[in-house]
Amino acid sequence: MRCSAVYPNHFTFSAILSACADTMIVFHGEQLHCLIWKHGFDAHVFVCSALVDMYAKSSEMTLAERVFDEMPERNLVSWNSMIVGFLQNELYDQAVEFFREVHRESEVSPDQVSFSSVLSACANMGALEFGRQVHGIGFKQGLVTLTYVKNSLVDMYCKCGWLADAANLFWTIGERDVVSWNVMVIGCICNHKFEDACNYFWVMRREGITPDEVSYCSVLNASASLAALDQGTLIHDQIIKSGFAKSACVSSSLITMYAKCGSLIDAYRMFNETDERNVVCWTAMLAAYQQHGCANQVIELFEKMLEEGMKPNYVTYVSALSACSHTGWIEKGFKYFDSMTKVHGINPGREHYACMVDLLGRAGRLDEARRFIETIPVKPNASIWGALLGACMKYDNIKMGREVAETLFELEPNNPGNYLLLSNMYTRKGRLEEADEVRRLMGVNGVRKEPGCSWIDVKNRTFVFTVHDRSNSRNDKIYEMLRKLRELMKKKGYVAETQFANNSMVKSKEQDLWYHSEKLALAFGLLTLPAKAPIRIKKNLRTCGDCHTFMKFASEIFLREIIVRDVNRFHRFTNGFCSCGDYW
């Protein structure tokens, strides 16, 4: 057009600026900006609004604000371009401030774009009070019945932790489209109401709303968090019927769901059936192997991913480095760590530094791990120091452990795990007075150990067990099964690891170990599940060393696959061995 000597007008510039905004190539936009000046359209409100939008979408908010400030005339589109731009660039404070200004303008009245954008900013800031004020203004102007605004309101209340208010809005105002349902499902997940998230999904289906990719990915996330395999397989069935099985996003969610529900075979089957794997699919499978303690498979798959030319992301490297720490491959771990910045341009984060500390610590190189922490360019957080404390526990380095624990007491004073690790270190060395002193410190600081519990699903019912639990209707048979297990295991050579007992009385320690919650859940599973069926147990804390040994013996004696998901990972016990290789 330019070569044909046809002069562009304001429509031309607006259209081309929109194309520049979509490509996010700011250099092209800057060239057009110069041309706009030459042709005298720099004061045209239509063109300047498109310029603001282009700079905002190219993450150049300083330039966008400069154009906005120089505009002799502004309309609602100009203001909305700035508010949306601040929102997209995560400058939520500025988005809120611009909304305040546009609300004060007598000539311009905010519309549904203004309201939904500022509500999204409030949601991301957790600014509940200002969000309520926006809600009131929107109500007065009659905008809250619009689906676009209502969905943003529900999202704001969910993300600010006011799920009841969100649900009230959801059920009472206007029509509900698939986005409305997705917002509620995601809101429940954000508030750790995973069962409610699944319920909203099934009610949506009953009301005739067709789920989209976001619906399926979200409800699979909820099922994974519940470790509800039956729920997940039902959703998978719906996905196949609806034709979303080929979606890379949905496939990744299915891989994660099956992995977190303890079915690694199904997770790998989903990975194999995905034709076009993106980095999220690869990362989901790597995380699945890592969570199940299959560190060697993580390394093999990561190498294969690199061979196929797939660029790893931030999360991919967390799995790869963690696998190196669990296999003791120090050189390979540092090779991967160095390649993050040198090859793929990814700046390491605290998760990666924690993996490297864990890598050195598990290998017994505690002093080197301590020096590594002192050299990293970010302030070490609890996960980094926690990795070192775990290594101090493993190698009985009480002096360093005490120093690290004191640092952790300051960083997270309400985490009982740090106190218990230090106390157990003293106990193992026979320094009982110091161990008791640490436990007294917990009491002084008001820190309580979370009660351990395990649960098992049988015939669509969930049965929960705590330590020494006697609430189950089959209580007598459960304890009889435990006595039978004790006899069989002792014949196989089992010796109780009494250092993991909670009771400080020596005579009661072995007795105490026999009634840990996962052992009671196992006994119940042996009584109620079919002979060849795997036994899947979930636990809210890290499984102790004695229970780990117990499960290995049980899997060999009963020829059963026993899958225990604790707070850190899955342990798959078969024929007397665990998938973690006793290294967790």
Beta strands, then each sheet from edge to edge (+ up, - down):
strand 1: 453-458
strand 2: 461-466
strand 3: 535-539
strand 4: 562-565
strand 5: 570-574
strand 6: 577-578
sheet 1: 2+ 1- 3+ 4+ 5- 6+
end
